Amino acid sequence: MKILFVSLGCDKNLVDSEEMIGLLTENGHCITNEDAEAEAVIINTCCFIHDAKQESIETILEMARLKTEGVCNKLIVCGCLATRYKDEILDEIPEIDVILGTTSIDKILEALEGGDRIYMDKTDRMPIVKADRVSVTGGWYEYLKIAEGC
């Protein structure tokens, strides 16, 4: 499946995104930068400050458009906004197929391939990602995540 992956917010989110991309690519999925060919869209959101929350909502609405205008058939929202406001965004944006909490990133394959609409584990759970992380930062560096949360 061709997946458009959008990572918003801090470097911790980027590390989570790279781990999810690793799981996806290791299991045969292809990451694309082309909106028009994306069969699924995954948005890793942020809501630390008002501007970040607004950017996340605007991005979700923009990507939801791909479900009606493109080949996209699955919209997954994960990250901080998804965790904190899951009920509100599911009610307000019906195009969202799955919500994935910050401690549930290791369940991205389950979320993509079907099953539940919400994957939300306890906030003290540590996800175990058994795949090589795919660096998207470019260059000779990667971010190291030393703490969870903002």
N, C-alpha and C positions, 0 to 999 in steps of 0.2 A: 504494500500500500504506500502511496506517496503522501507524505505528511509535511505540512507547513508548521514549523515550530516557532512561536514568538515568545521570547523571554524578556520580561519587563522588570524593572526595579533594580535591586542591589546585586552585588557579586555573589551573595549566598544563593539567590534565585538562579543565577547563571550556573553555579555548580550543580544545583538540583536539575536544571535543564540539561546540562551536559551528561549527567548520570542517566536521565530518562532517554536521551538521544542514544546513549550507549546501549541501553536495553532494547530500544526499538530497532536500531540497525543490526545488532547482533541476532535479532529474530527475524531478519529478512525485510524489514521496512526500509523505505528510502526517504531521506529528508530532502525537501525541495524548497527553493526560495520563490517559486512561481505560484502566485495565487491561483491562476487559472487551471493548473494541473493538480492541485492539492485535493486528495480524496478525503483527507481528515486535517483538521486544524487543532493544534494544542497551544493554549495560551497560558504561560506561567505568569501570574499576576502579582501586583504589589498594591498595598493600601496604607503604607507607612504615613504618608502625608496626603493632604487633600489633592494635590496635583497628581500624585502617583495613582490615587484611587480613580480620579477622572480619566487619566490616560488608560488605565486598565479597562474601564467601562467603555470608553470610546473604541478601544481596540476590539473588545468583544463584539460590539455592535457592528463594526466594520467587517470583522471576520464572519459574523452571522449572515451577512449579505452573500457570502460565497455559497451558502447552502441553497439559496434560491437562484443565484446567477451562475454558479460554476458546477463542478463535478463533486464538490465536497458533500459528504453524507454524514460526517460526524464532527461535532464541535465539543472539545474537552477543555474545561477551564480548571486550572489548578493554581496553587500558590496561596499567598496571604489573603487576597480578596475573596477567593473561593472558600477558604477556611472560615473567615470571619463573617461573611455575608451570604453563605450558601443558600439559605431560604429566600432571601430577597432577590438575588440574581436569577435563581431558578424561576421564581414567580414573574419577574419583570422581563426576562429574556428567554422565551420558550424555545428558541433555536438551540440552546445549550442542551447537549445530550448527557454529559457526565460532568460531575464535580469531583475533583480529586484533592484531598487535603494535603497540607505540607508534610505530614508524617506518613503519607500513603503513596509517595512517588514510586516506590517499588512495585506498585500495582498498576502501572501505566499500561501494560499489555492487556491485563484483564479489562481495564476501562475502555481500551480501544476495540477489543474484540467482542464486547458484549457484556452481558451481566447486569450489574446494578447501575443505578443512576447516580448514586453518591458513594464515594469511597472516603470515609472519614474515620481515621483511627484516633486514639487518645493522643493528646498533645505531648505526652512524655514518651511516646513510642519512637524508637530510632529505626527508620527504614534501612533495610539491608539490600543494597543493589549489587547483584552478582553479575556484573558486566563491566567491561572496560569503559571508562568515561571517555566521551568524544569531545575534545577541546574545540571550541568554536571561537576562542579569543584571537587566534592567529598569532604569529610570532613565536617566540621561544619562552613563553610564560603561561602559567595557569593560576587561577585563584585557588586558594586553600581555605576551606571552610573550617573555622575553629569553634563556632558556636551556632546554635540554632536560634532562629527568631531575630526580630529587629533589635 
